[in-house]
């Protein structure tokens, strides 16, 4: 019966996504939903995109192992990312009337920066999408009690998400996210309520977490090295998620600039609040089934929450949990399949094939979604055994060191130049790779540089130095600004983008 309800839910999700596809008539509809989404949908889609497998399975597992300080990247950094986007980036970017973040880099720094930053953004999505596919495999394996392997589960889950994302684009993502946010909220709150009763009450769960140091957030009696790594963890998603196409698409899909500003802020606050629910449930699981929990902590902590639901909760809550979990995974997976695909077509393919019609561009976006999905599925299968949390946090280091500084300085510093942006990318990624892979001899022993200084912090500081030096020193690289968008036949209307017929 549980499997039957889950199959029904998946079919309904596909149906909603395919219905939304009837609204897609051109590239702007597919990529940014025609810039027409109201505030409630923007809030839902920002929340649902962030609330993925790492929130339900990854964060909760990390919290029960390491406490609050272990989840500084996500949800704290991730939620602040959305708040910062709404406060400091949404209005300025929305006014530029663009389809992708790569369009901004071209407009501000020229086509070379467009191509480089677009490739950086594309590469960063591998880990994030792979984490969602891995979680889909885990869900189907547990639902079938092992009858479906992880690999087959990944393939089934990916196929479901692919169907509605392929046809409906941002319209399908937005409408399914709206429904999925409701399922996530209702399902997890009901499960937390029941888990608290099983554990002896909410007070007992909170008391256990406090007595075991789970609420320790900042490094305690820590050295400067500990603080450096803490700060590096915090900024990885807080800043590294800002130059990402999925966030940008939600801003640009809003019906007006005010909605683009308010939506991410409310979505970020909601995300932080709801991220505590899985942490609470897993902490309750330690009290409800201590022996089984200890065994899973040593093996795979990500299985604690679904095991609690499967073994200790009634059928109704099992349906609610797996519905919420699949909602969380699918909402994130659909967004992260669409974002890199639109970036590739708009900012890489259209530079290689200028003059593409709108119809040809729309077709290319759909084909790219299909190809990218196949590539990520292979990558996820190859990366089996890597934790979901680590996959996601590692994905954001690339845009942090490569694309964040040019975005901020391009928007807020008039003296930023193309030379400065290029040097920022080169130094940021170069130093990041050097620290990540390098080593030095300390007291006669070989020690990895990444153990002495956080690689992402070194990379972002180098990127900052590159931007300042490259922009203030004599200019040997011409400054390129003002390139028109690729959709030259597109003009702005009060309601959003209106694309001329191909």
N, C-alpha and C positions, 0 to 999 in steps of 0.2 A: 504493500500500500504506500509506503514511504517513497519508493522508487517511482510508483505511478504518479504521485503528486508532483514530484520533482520533474518528471518528463512533461507533465501538463504545464507546469510553470515555464519550462524552457520553450515549449511550443507557443505559449501566450507571448513570451518575450519576443520570439521571432515574428509573430503576427503583428505586434505593436511596431516593431522596427520596419517591417515591410509596408505597413500602412503609412508610416512617416515617409517612406521612400517616394510616395506619390506626390510629395511636395517638392521634390528635387527636379528642377528644370534646367539648371545651369551650374557653372562652377561655383558661383557664390553661394547658391543653395546648398551644394554638397559640402563645401569647405567651412562656411560660417553661417549656415542656416539662414541665408539672406539678410543677416544682421537684423533679426526681428524677434529675438527671444525676450519674453517678459522677465521681470525680476525673480519671480518664484522659480521659473525654470533655470535661470542662470545660477541661483543659489543651489538648486538641486544638482545641477550638472557639475558644479565645482566641488560640492561635497561628495557626490557619488564617485567622481573620478579619483579623488584622493583616497576615498575609503575603499581600499582594495584588499587583496589577500594578505598583504603585509600588516594591515591594521588588525584584522581579525585573528590571524594565525601568527604572524611574525612578531608584532609588537607585544602581544600578550605573552608569547614564549620568552621574549627578551626581558620583559618586566619581571616575570616570576624568577628568572635567573639572576638578573643584575639590578633590579630595582629601577626607580625613576631615572636615575642618572644614566642608565643604559639605553633609554629611549629618547634621549635629547634630540637626536636627528629626526625621529618620527615617533610621536605626533607633534612635538613642540616646534621643531624647525619647519616641518611641513605646513602646519597651520599658520605660523607667522609668515611663511612665504606667500600664502593667499592674501593675508592681511596687507602685506607690503605691496603686492601687485595692485590691490584696490586703491591704496592710499597714494602710491608714488608713480605707478606706471600706467594704469588703465586709461586715465583721461588723455594723457599725452599720446599714447599709441592709438587709441580709438579715433582721435581726430585725424590721423594720417590715412584712414580709409584703406587699409591693406588687408590682404588675405592671409599671409604667413609672416612669421617673424623674420624669415630670410628676406622678405621684401623690405623690411626696415633697414637691415644691414646694407642692402643695395642702395636704398634711398640716401642713407647717411654716409656710407663709406665706399660705395662702388661695388662692382660685380665680383671682384676677387674676394672681398669680405663676405658677400652674399654666399658664394659657393663654399668657402671655408667653414663659416658658421653653420650653414645648413647641413653640411656633412657631420660636423660636431654634434648637432642636435639629433641627426639621424642615428649616429652611432650610440648615443646615450640611451636610446629607447630599447636596445637589445635586452639589457638586463631587466628593465622594468616590465616589459611585455613578457619576457621569459618567466618572471616571477609569477605572473597571473596564470600563465599556461601550466606551470608546475603545480600551482594550487588547484587548478581545475582537475588535473590528473589525480591529485590526492583526494579530492572530494569524490570523484567517481569510483576510485579504488575502495574508499571506506563505505560508500553507499552499497556497493556490490559485495562487500565483505571479502575483497580480494579476487573476485571472479574477473573483474576488469583490471588489467595491469595499469601501472602508472603511465606507460607510453600510450596505450590505447585510450585511456582517460583523457590524456592531453589532446589527442587527435579529435575525440568526440566534442570536448568542450570548445576547442578552437573552431571547429566547423560551425557550431551554433552561433558563436559571436561573429564569425566571418560573414554568415549569410546576411544578417541585417545591416552590418557595417558596410559591406560591399555595395549594397544597393542604396541605402538611405543616407550614408554619410553623417554629417553633423545633425541633420534633422532626426535620424534614427537614434543617434547617441543621446540627444537631448531628451526626447520623449521617453525612451527606455530608462534613462537616468532618473527622470522624475518619478516614475513608478517604483524603480528600484530603491530610491532613497526612502520611500514610505515603508517598503518591505524591510529594509535594513533597520530602521528606527523601531518599528513595532516588534519585529522578531527578536532583536537583541535585548530590548528592555524586558520583554516577557521572560526570556531565558535568565536574565540577571535576577529577576524577581524570584523565580523558582529556585535558582542556585543558592540565593541567600537563605531561603527557608531550609534547604538541605544542609547548609553549613551551620545553621544555628542562629541565623540573623545577620543583618548587615553590619551591626556593631562588632560582632565577633570576627567577621572577615577583615574589617578595617583595622581592628585591634591586632590581628595576626600580622597584617602587612606592616603596621607601624613598629611592632615589637621586633620584627626581623629586618628592620632597616630598609624596607622597600620604598619609603618616601624620601630617602636621601637623594637630593637632586644635584647639588653642586659638589665638587670634589671636597672631601673632608680631610683637613690637615694635609693638603696636597702640595706638591712641589710645583714650580713653574712649568715643568714638563707636563704634569698632569693637567694643568689648566690649559696649556696649549692644545693638547689632544681633545679636551672637553670643548673648547671653542671651535676647533676644526670639525668636530662631529656636529655641533650646532649649526654651523654655516653650510654644511654640505647640502642639505635639502632646503634650508631657509633661503639661501641665495642661489644655489645651483639649480633649483627648480624654476626660478624666475625666467631665464631665457629658454623656455620650453614651449613648443608649439601647442600642446594641449591646453596649457594655461592661456596662451595668447588667443586660441580659438574661442574660448569661453568669453573673453573680453570682447573680441570682435563680433561675436554672435549676438551680443546684447542689442536691444532695440534703440538705446541711446547712451550717451556718455555717462549719465548719472547711474543708470542700471549697471553699466560696465564697472563703475567704481564701487557701488554698494554690494553687488552680488558676491564678488570674491571675499570681501571682508566678512559678511555674514556666513558664507560657506566655510571659511577658515575657522571661525569661532565655533560653529556647529561641529566641524570635524574634530576639533580638539576635545570638545565635550563628549562626543560619542566614542572617541578612541579610548576613553577610560572604561567603557562598559566591558569590552573583552578582557581588559586587565583585571577587572573586578571578578569576572566569571572564572578566569583561570586561577586566581588567588583562592576563590571559594572551592575550586576543584582540589586544591592541596589539602583542604580540611575534610572534604567529602570522601576522597579516595586517596589517602596519603601514600600507601604502598605502591599503587599503580602509577601515581604521579611521579614518585621518585625514580621509578624505572624509566618512565618516558623522558624525564629530565636528562637522564644519562644517554638515552637513545635518540629521541626526536621530540623536543618540547612542543613542536607545532601540532602534535597529535593530541595534546592534553584536552583542549576545548572540545573538539569533535568526539573524542572518546567519552567525555563526561556526558555529553548530550545523548550519544547512542546508548550508553549503558545505564544512565540514571534518570532519564527524562521521558515523559509520555510521548506518544506518537505526534500529538499536536505540536509540541515544542520541537520535536525533531524536524518536522516539516518547516516550522518557523525558522529554525536555525539554518538548515541547508538552503532554504529560500533566501534568507538574509546573506548567507555566505556566497551563494552563487550570484546574488545581486551585486554584492561588493566586487566580486572578481570580474563579472561580465561588464559592469559599468566602467571599470578601469581599463580592462582589456580592449573594449571597443574604442575608447578614446585614444589609447596608445597605439592602436593599429592605424587609426585614421590620421593622427597628427604627423608622423614621419612620412606617410605616403603623400599627403598633400604638399609637404615641404619638398620632397624629392621632385615631384612634377613641376611645381611652381618655380623652384629656385635652382634646380639642377637640369632637368630635362628641357625646360623651356629656354635655357641658355644654349643648350646644344641644338635645339630645334626651334629657333625663333619663328614667330609668325603662326604658331599653332592656333587653330580656331577654338572657340569655347567648347564646342562639341567634342573635338579631339582631345582637349585638355581634360574634360570630364571623363571620357573613356580611359585616358591614361591614368587618371587618379584611381579608378576602380581596378584596373589591371595591376597597378602598383600595390594596392591594398592586398590583393591576392598573392603577389610574389613576396611581399614583405612578411605576410603571415606565414607562408611556407618556410621562409628563412628563419624566422623566430622560433617556429615549432622545432626545427632541426636543432637550433641553438639550445632551446630549453631541454630537449631530450639529452643532448650532449652534456649539459650542466647538471644533470640529476645528482643530488647529494649536497648541492650548495643550498644554504638556508635562504628562504624567501627574503628575510630582512636584509641579508648581506647583498643579495642580487640588486635590490632596490637602492640601497644606500650607495653602492658602488657605481650605479648608473649615473648618479648626479655629479660625480666628481669631474667628469669631462666637460659639461657645460659651465660648471663653476669656474674652472681654470681657463677655459677657452673663450666663452661667449659672454659671461656676466659683465666683466669690466667694460668691454666695448659698448654694451647696451646701456649701462648706467651713464658712462661719460658721454656717449653720443647724445643722450637725452638731456643731460644736465650741464655739460661743459662745452661751450661754443668753440673753444680752442682745440677740441679733440679733432685729430686729422686721420686720414687713411693710413699714413705711415705709422702713427701711434697705435691705431687699432691692429694693424698687421704685426707690429712688434709685440703688442700685448698678447696676441694669440700665440706667437712663436715662443716667447719667453714663458708664458703660463703653462703651455703644454710641455715644453721642453724641460723646465725645472720639475714639473710634476712627474714626468717619466724618469728623470734622473734620480729623484729622491725615492720613488717607488721601487726602482730596480738597483740603485747604487748601494755601495757599502764602503766602510772605512775601517781602518785598523785602530782600535782603542785599547790601550794597555796590553798590546800584543795579541789582541783577539779581533777577529773580523766581525763587525757589527753592521747590520742593515741600517741605512740612513732613515728609512721609514719608521724604525723603532726609536730613533732619536728626535725626529721632528716630523709632524704630520704632513704627508705629501700634498694633500689638498690645500692646506694653509700655505705651504711653500709656493705652490703653483699660483694661487690667487694673489699673493704678495708680489711675485715676479711679474704677473700680468699687470698689476697696478703700476709697478716701476716701468714696464715697457710702454704703457699708455702715456705716462707723464713724460718720459724721456723722448719717445718717438714724436710726440706732439710739440714739444718745446724746442727740441734741437732743430738745426737746419733741415729743411724738407728736401729729400732726394727722390721721394715717391710722390707723384702728383696727387693732389687731394680730389677725390671723386665724390661729388654729392649731386643730389637732384635727379637721379635716374628715375624715369617714370615707372609705374608698376607694369607688370607683364600684361595685365588685362587692359590694354590701351583702349579697347572698345567699351570699357566700363565707365559709368559715371555715377556719382553719388546722388541719391534722392533723399528726401526726408525720412523715408522708411528704411533706408539702408542701401545696399548695392543693387543696382539694376544692370544686368549684363545684356549687351546688344546681341541679337540673334546672330549665330555664326553664318 
